[in-house]
Amino acid sequence: MQVSVEAPSRLERRLTVVVPVEKLDEAYNKRIVNLAKNAKIAGFRPGKAPLNVVKQHYGDSARKEALSEVIHSSLYDAMNQEKLNPVGTPIVEPKTVMPNQPLEFIATFEILPEIEKFHFDLKSLEKQIATITEQDIQNVIDRLRAQHTRWKKVDRAAREKDQVVLDFSGSIDGVLFAGGQAHDYSIVLGSKTMIPGFEEGIFGMSAGEEKTITVTFPENYFSKEVAGKAAEFVLKVTSVSEPELPEVDETFVKKLGIKSGDATDLHVEIRKNLERELERIINLKLKTSVFDKVLEQNPMEIPKTLIEREANRIHNEVHPHHGHNHSHTEAEMATFNEAAKRNVTLGLLVAEIVKQHKISADKARTEAYVAKIASAYENPAEVTDWYLKNKQAYAEIEMQILEEQVIEALLKNVSVTEKMLSYDELIRD
């Protein structure tokens, strides 16, 4: 077998393979012999037809199968011989196969980039941190109360935070437009869910009152038919209701899943959840800062195959309802390509760091992390058992621990200073 390698670009390889005719003939004859053992051909008992008759009936299909088998095995041997590891499935182009002539084919594929030298030069790094305060806990309780708001009808003019139910009908130059009409539409004043001027027109209206207002659609409104145009809306208010927030009593606390109904237990549970989230955000921000520096100092070309594969994975994760057979337009996929390139590049660089520092996921830390996740559930033992039995889920945890160890290795000689923020500042930043 003769093998030659060309490099049309930094990551592309074109492999030309020439296989002796004897190897193709051997594969073909082996196929014929195997087919002859069970061949059912008229005039002969099963498996008793002469080989030349079997060739007449099955020769074409046997030759195609033999050709495919030889190409597959020869390509595998050639890549091993040249120490090439393709990314994705090679594109194979067989040349015209002539009788009694060697088989020649070309395989084109991408390879992983070589990291000649890994760079990481960082003298100091600022780590953002925060602590959970009683006000943070109260903010969560306030949001939970707002989510369980009850609405009480009132006989007065509508004001900020009231819920108004109304009918409206919009027209431009006296002509009704699509999407401009609604019946029993509910809106909370101050929510700013409508175009500018619409909510403001409702303020001061009472149940049963009718009014006409004029508003202008923004220039960048999603519907080009009405964007930038002035419209008249006829409003008729059906009801006005004011919010009634629930008291933080036993009934409310139990509704939130705290069996005891004790507000103190609710505070404790919220603190635990906030501290878990705080730890996650602090670690994520630190990891992002370090990995941004790693990417900046180690630019590299990435195989298009890997970027496309990762972009598809991200897309299917974001839009699971599309399914894996959903075809994506170029414009649709372009939005995921940048994130995909970052993920793939980081994956290759992290693998190089792991190799250089001889890092492996610490078993004790992995088990401790699983235990921490499990502790947030009602039956921790069941959750722990699920992770131990689910290889993919456990591997994801191991990868998180491995990344933590990589960060620690990179920051070993870096001066890390802490910057204290409030919890809200940390999650907004």
C-alpha positions as CSV (number, residue, x, y, z in Angstrom):
1,M,0.0,0.0,0.0
2,Q,1.3,3.4,-1.0
3,V,0.4,6.5,1.1
4,S,1.1,10.2,0.5
5,V,0.0,13.1,2.6
6,E,-0.7,16.7,1.5
7,A,-1.5,19.7,3.7
8,P,-3.7,22.2,1.8
9,S,-4.0,24.3,5.0
10,R,-2.8,24.2,8.6
11,L,-5.5,21.9,9.7
12,E,-6.6,20.1,6.5
13,R,-5.0,16.9,5.3
14,R,-5.4,15.1,2.0
15,L,-4.4,11.5,2.1
16,T,-3.8,9.6,-1.2
17,V,-3.9,5.8,-0.8
18,V,-3.0,3.3,-3.5
19,V,-4.0,-0.3,-2.7
20,P,-2.6,-3.3,-4.6
21,V,-5.2,-5.0,-6.9
22,E,-4.6,-8.3,-5.0
23,K,-6.1,-6.9,-1.8
24,L,-9.3,-5.9,-3.6
25,D,-9.5,-9.2,-5.4
26,E,-9.0,-11.0,-2.1
27,A,-11.8,-9.1,-0.4
28,Y,-14.1,-9.7,-3.5
29,N,-13.4,-13.5,-3.6
30,K,-14.0,-13.8,0.2
31,R,-17.4,-12.1,-0.3
32,I,-18.3,-14.5,-3.1
33,V,-17.3,-17.5,-1.0
34,N,-19.4,-16.3,1.9
35,L,-22.4,-15.6,-0.3
36,A,-22.1,-19.0,-2.0
37,K,-22.6,-20.8,1.4
38,N,-26.2,-19.7,1.6
39,A,-27.1,-18.5,-1.9
40,K,-30.5,-19.5,-3.1
41,I,-30.3,-19.7,-6.9
42,A,-32.9,-21.3,-9.1
43,G,-31.8,-24.8,-10.3
44,F,-29.5,-25.4,-7.3
45,R,-29.9,-26.4,-3.7
46,P,-29.2,-23.6,-1.2
47,G,-25.4,-23.1,-0.9
48,K,-24.6,-25.6,-3.7
49,A,-24.4,-23.2,-6.7
50,P,-21.0,-23.0,-8.4
51,L,-18.9,-19.9,-7.7
52,N,-19.1,-18.7,-11.3
53,V,-22.9,-18.8,-11.1
54,V,-22.9,-17.0,-7.8
55,K,-20.7,-14.3,-9.4
56,Q,-23.2,-13.9,-12.2
57,H,-26.0,-13.2,-9.6
58,Y,-24.2,-11.3,-6.9
59,G,-20.9,-10.1,-8.5
60,D,-21.8,-6.4,-8.7
61,S,-23.0,-6.1,-5.1
62,A,-20.1,-8.2,-3.8
63,R,-17.6,-6.0,-5.6
64,K,-19.2,-2.8,-4.2
65,E,-19.1,-4.3,-0.7
66,A,-15.5,-5.4,-1.1
67,L,-14.6,-1.9,-2.4
68,S,-16.2,-0.3,0.7
69,E,-14.5,-2.7,3.0
70,V,-11.0,-2.3,1.5
71,I,-11.3,1.6,1.5
72,H,-12.4,1.6,5.1
73,S,-9.6,-0.8,6.3
74,S,-6.9,0.8,4.1
75,L,-7.8,4.3,5.3
76,Y,-7.6,3.2,8.9
77,D,-4.2,1.6,8.3
78,A,-2.9,4.6,6.4
79,M,-3.9,7.1,9.1
80,N,-2.2,4.9,11.7
81,Q,0.9,4.7,9.6
82,E,1.0,8.5,9.2
83,K,0.0,9.1,12.8
84,L,-3.0,11.2,11.8
85,N,-6.1,11.6,14.0
86,P,-9.0,13.0,11.9
87,V,-11.6,15.3,13.3
88,G,-15.0,14.1,12.1
89,T,-15.6,11.6,9.2
90,P,-13.1,11.8,6.3
91,I,-14.5,12.7,2.9
92,V,-13.5,9.8,0.6
93,E,-13.2,10.2,-3.2
94,P,-12.4,6.9,-5.0
95,K,-10.8,7.3,-8.4
96,T,-12.3,5.3,-11.3
97,V,-11.8,1.6,-10.5
98,M,-10.4,-0.2,-13.5
99,P,-10.3,-4.0,-13.8
100,N,-6.9,-5.5,-12.8
101,Q,-5.7,-2.1,-11.7
102,P,-4.7,-0.9,-8.1
103,L,-7.4,0.8,-6.1
104,E,-6.6,4.5,-5.6
105,F,-8.6,6.9,-3.4
106,I,-8.3,10.3,-1.7
107,A,-9.4,11.1,1.8
108,T,-9.8,14.7,3.0
109,F,-10.2,15.6,6.7
110,E,-9.3,18.0,9.4
111,I,-6.9,17.3,12.3
112,L,-6.6,18.8,15.8
113,P,-4.2,21.8,16.1
114,E,-0.9,21.2,17.8
115,I,-0.3,23.3,20.9
116,E,3.4,23.9,20.5
117,K,3.8,25.9,23.7
118,F,1.1,26.9,26.2
119,H,1.3,30.4,27.6
120,F,-0.1,31.8,30.8
121,D,1.4,35.0,32.1
122,L,-0.6,36.7,34.9
123,K,0.8,38.6,37.8
124,S,-2.4,39.5,39.7
125,L,-6.1,38.9,39.6
126,E,-9.1,40.5,41.3
127,K,-11.7,38.1,42.7
128,Q,-15.1,39.4,43.3
129,I,-16.8,38.2,46.5
130,A,-19.9,38.9,48.6
131,T,-21.7,37.8,51.8
132,I,-25.4,37.1,52.2
133,T,-27.1,39.7,54.4
134,E,-30.6,39.8,56.1
135,Q,-31.6,42.3,53.4
136,D,-30.8,39.8,50.6
137,I,-33.0,37.3,52.3
138,Q,-35.8,39.9,52.7
139,N,-35.5,40.8,49.0
140,V,-36.2,37.1,48.2
141,I,-39.2,37.0,50.5
142,D,-40.5,40.2,48.9
143,R,-40.2,38.7,45.5
144,L,-42.0,35.5,46.7
145,R,-44.8,37.6,48.1
146,A,-45.1,39.5,44.9
147,Q,-45.4,36.2,42.9
148,H,-48.3,35.2,45.1
149,T,-50.1,38.5,44.8
150,R,-53.9,38.5,45.1
151,W,-55.9,41.1,43.3
152,K,-58.8,43.0,45.0
153,K,-61.2,45.0,42.8
154,V,-61.5,48.6,43.8
155,D,-63.9,51.4,42.9
156,R,-61.4,54.2,42.2
157,A,-59.1,55.5,39.5
158,A,-56.2,53.3,38.4
159,R,-52.8,54.1,39.7
160,E,-49.2,52.7,39.9
161,K,-49.1,48.9,40.5
162,D,-52.8,48.4,39.9
163,Q,-54.0,45.6,37.7
164,V,-56.3,46.9,35.0
165,V,-58.5,44.7,32.7
166,L,-59.6,46.5,29.5
167,D,-60.7,46.2,25.9
168,F,-58.8,48.2,23.3
169,S,-58.9,48.7,19.6
170,G,-56.1,50.4,17.6
171,S,-56.2,52.0,14.2
172,I,-53.8,54.0,11.9
173,D,-55.3,56.6,9.7
174,G,-58.7,55.2,10.6
175,V,-57.9,51.7,9.6
176,L,-57.7,48.8,12.1
177,F,-54.4,47.0,12.0
178,A,-53.5,43.4,12.8
179,G,-52.7,42.7,16.5
180,G,-54.2,46.1,17.6
181,Q,-57.3,44.7,19.2
182,A,-57.8,42.8,22.5
183,H,-60.7,41.8,24.9
184,D,-60.3,41.5,28.6
185,Y,-56.6,42.3,28.4
186,S,-54.8,42.4,31.8
187,I,-52.0,44.8,32.5
188,V,-50.2,45.9,35.6
189,L,-49.5,49.6,35.5
190,G,-45.8,50.3,35.8
191,S,-44.8,47.0,34.2
192,K,-43.9,48.8,31.0
193,T,-44.9,45.8,28.8
194,M,-46.7,48.0,26.3
195,I,-45.4,50.6,23.8
196,P,-44.5,54.0,25.4
197,G,-47.5,56.1,26.1
198,F,-50.0,53.2,26.3
199,E,-49.8,52.6,30.0
200,E,-49.7,56.3,30.8
201,G,-53.0,56.7,29.0
202,I,-54.7,54.2,31.4
203,F,-53.6,56.0,34.5
204,G,-56.5,57.7,36.2
205,M,-59.2,55.6,34.4
206,S,-61.9,53.8,36.4
207,A,-64.0,50.7,35.7
208,G,-66.6,51.5,32.9
209,E,-64.7,54.5,31.6
210,E,-63.9,54.8,27.9
211,K,-61.1,56.9,26.4
212,T,-59.2,57.5,23.1
213,I,-55.4,57.9,23.2
214,T,-52.8,58.5,20.6
215,V,-49.4,56.8,20.8
216,T,-46.5,56.3,18.4
217,F,-44.9,53.0,17.7
218,P,-41.1,52.9,18.1
219,E,-39.0,53.1,14.9
220,N,-37.4,49.7,15.8
221,Y,-40.8,48.0,16.6
222,F,-40.8,44.3,15.4
223,S,-43.8,44.8,13.1
224,K,-42.5,46.9,10.1
225,E,-46.2,47.7,9.1
226,V,-46.7,49.9,12.2
227,A,-43.1,50.8,13.2
228,G,-42.7,54.6,13.6
229,K,-46.4,55.3,12.9
230,A,-48.9,57.1,15.2
231,A,-51.9,55.1,16.2
232,E,-55.2,55.8,17.9
233,F,-56.4,53.4,20.6
234,V,-59.9,53.3,22.0
235,L,-59.7,52.0,25.6
236,K,-62.5,50.7,27.7
237,V,-61.7,49.7,31.3
238,T,-63.5,46.7,32.7
239,S,-62.0,46.6,36.2
240,V,-59.3,48.0,38.4
241,S,-57.7,45.9,41.1
242,E,-55.1,46.7,43.7
243,P,-52.4,44.2,44.9
244,E,-52.8,42.4,48.2
245,L,-49.5,40.7,49.2
246,P,-49.8,37.7,51.4
247,E,-48.6,37.8,55.0
248,V,-45.6,35.7,55.9
249,D,-47.6,33.4,58.0
250,E,-47.8,29.6,58.5
251,T,-50.0,29.1,55.5
252,F,-47.8,31.1,53.2
253,V,-44.6,29.5,54.4
254,K,-46.0,26.0,54.0
255,K,-47.1,27.0,50.4
256,L,-43.4,27.6,49.7
257,G,-42.5,24.1,50.7
258,I,-41.4,24.6,54.3
259,K,-43.3,21.8,56.1
260,S,-43.0,23.4,59.6
261,G,-44.6,26.6,58.5
262,D,-42.1,28.5,60.6
263,A,-40.8,31.7,59.1
264,T,-37.4,31.2,60.7
265,D,-37.0,27.9,58.8
266,L,-37.9,29.8,55.6
267,H,-35.1,32.3,56.3
268,V,-32.7,29.4,56.9
269,E,-33.7,27.7,53.6
270,I,-33.4,31.0,51.6
271,R,-30.0,31.7,53.1
272,K,-28.8,28.2,52.1
273,N,-30.0,28.6,48.6
274,L,-28.5,32.1,48.3
275,E,-25.1,30.9,49.6
276,R,-25.1,28.0,47.2
277,E,-25.9,30.4,44.3
278,L,-23.3,32.9,45.6
279,E,-20.6,30.2,45.7
280,R,-21.5,29.2,42.1
281,I,-21.4,32.8,40.8
282,I,-18.1,33.6,42.5
283,N,-16.4,30.5,41.1
284,L,-17.9,31.1,37.7
285,K,-16.6,34.7,37.6
286,L,-13.2,33.6,38.7
287,K,-13.1,30.8,36.1
288,T,-14.3,33.1,33.4
289,S,-11.6,35.7,34.2
290,V,-8.8,33.1,34.2
291,F,-10.0,31.3,31.0
292,D,-10.4,34.6,29.2
293,K,-6.7,35.2,29.9
294,V,-5.9,31.7,28.7
295,L,-7.8,32.3,25.4
296,E,-6.2,35.7,24.9
297,Q,-2.7,34.3,25.3
298,N,-3.2,31.2,23.3
299,P,-4.9,32.0,20.0
300,M,-5.4,29.0,17.8
301,E,-7.1,27.9,14.6
302,I,-10.0,25.4,15.3
303,P,-11.3,22.8,12.9
304,K,-14.6,23.9,11.4
305,T,-16.0,20.4,12.0
306,L,-15.6,20.8,15.8
307,I,-17.1,24.3,15.8
308,E,-20.2,23.1,13.7
309,R,-20.7,20.1,16.0
310,E,-20.5,22.2,19.2
311,A,-22.7,24.9,17.7
312,N,-25.3,22.3,16.9
313,R,-25.1,20.9,20.5
314,I,-25.6,24.4,21.9
315,H,-28.5,25.1,19.6
316,N,-30.2,21.8,20.5
317,E,-29.7,22.6,24.2
318,V,-31.2,26.1,23.8
319,H,-34.0,24.8,21.5
320,P,-34.7,21.2,22.6
321,H,-38.2,21.4,21.0
322,H,-36.5,21.6,17.5
323,G,-35.1,18.0,17.8
324,H,-31.8,16.7,16.4
325,N,-33.1,16.5,12.9
326,H,-34.1,20.2,12.7
327,S,-32.2,21.9,9.9
328,H,-30.5,25.2,10.9
329,T,-30.0,28.1,8.6
330,E,-26.6,29.7,8.4
331,A,-27.9,32.9,10.0
332,E,-29.5,30.8,12.8
333,M,-26.3,28.9,13.5
334,A,-24.0,32.0,13.2
335,T,-25.4,33.1,16.6
336,F,-23.9,30.0,18.2
337,N,-20.6,29.8,16.4
338,E,-18.7,32.2,18.7
339,A,-19.7,30.4,21.8
340,A,-18.9,27.1,20.1
341,K,-15.4,28.3,19.1
342,R,-14.8,29.4,22.7
343,N,-15.9,26.1,24.1
344,V,-13.9,24.0,21.7
345,T,-10.7,26.1,22.1
346,L,-11.0,26.0,25.9
347,G,-11.5,22.3,25.8
348,L,-8.3,21.7,23.9
349,L,-6.4,24.2,26.1
350,V,-7.7,22.7,29.3
351,A,-6.7,19.2,28.1
352,E,-3.2,20.6,27.5
353,I,-3.0,22.1,31.0
354,V,-4.2,18.8,32.5
355,K,-1.5,17.0,30.5
356,Q,1.3,19.4,31.5
357,H,0.4,19.4,35.2
358,K,-0.6,15.8,35.3
359,I,-4.0,16.6,36.8
360,S,-6.8,14.1,37.4
361,A,-10.2,14.7,39.0
362,D,-9.8,14.4,42.8
363,K,-12.1,11.6,43.9
364,A,-12.7,13.0,47.4
365,R,-13.6,16.4,46.0
366,T,-15.9,14.9,43.4
367,E,-17.7,12.8,46.1
368,A,-18.0,15.9,48.3
369,Y,-19.4,17.9,45.5
370,V,-22.0,15.2,44.8
371,A,-22.9,15.2,48.5
372,K,-23.3,19.0,48.5
373,I,-25.7,18.8,45.5
374,A,-27.6,15.9,47.2
375,S,-28.0,17.8,50.5
376,A,-30.4,20.3,48.8
377,Y,-32.9,17.5,48.2
378,E,-35.4,15.8,50.5
379,N,-33.7,12.4,50.1
380,P,-29.9,13.0,49.7
381,A,-29.1,9.2,49.6
382,E,-31.3,8.7,46.5
383,V,-29.7,11.6,44.7
384,T,-26.2,10.4,45.5
385,D,-27.1,6.9,44.3
386,W,-28.4,8.4,41.1
387,Y,-25.2,10.2,40.4
388,L,-23.1,7.1,41.1
389,K,-25.2,5.1,38.7
390,N,-25.4,7.7,36.0
391,K,-22.0,7.7,34.3
392,Q,-22.7,10.8,32.2
393,A,-23.9,12.9,35.1
394,Y,-21.0,11.8,37.3
395,A,-18.6,12.6,34.5
396,E,-19.9,16.1,34.2
397,I,-19.3,16.6,38.0
398,E,-15.7,15.2,37.5
399,M,-15.2,17.7,34.7
400,Q,-16.3,20.6,37.0
401,I,-13.8,19.4,39.7
402,L,-11.1,19.0,37.1
403,E,-11.7,22.6,35.9
404,E,-11.4,23.8,39.5
405,Q,-8.1,22.0,39.9
406,V,-6.9,23.6,36.6
407,I,-7.8,27.0,37.8
408,E,-5.9,26.3,41.1
409,A,-2.8,25.2,39.1
410,L,-2.9,28.3,36.9
411,L,-3.3,30.7,39.9
412,K,-0.6,29.0,42.0
413,N,1.9,31.9,41.4
414,V,-0.7,34.6,40.8
415,S,-1.5,37.3,43.5
416,V,-5.2,37.1,44.0
417,T,-6.9,40.1,45.8
418,E,-10.6,40.1,46.9
419,K,-13.1,42.8,46.1
420,M,-16.2,42.9,48.3
421,L,-19.5,43.6,46.6
422,S,-23.1,43.3,47.7
423,Y,-25.0,40.2,46.5
424,D,-27.0,42.2,44.0
425,E,-23.9,43.9,42.6
426,L,-22.2,40.6,42.2
427,I,-25.1,39.0,40.3
428,R,-25.6,42.1,38.1
429,D,-22.0,42.6,37.2
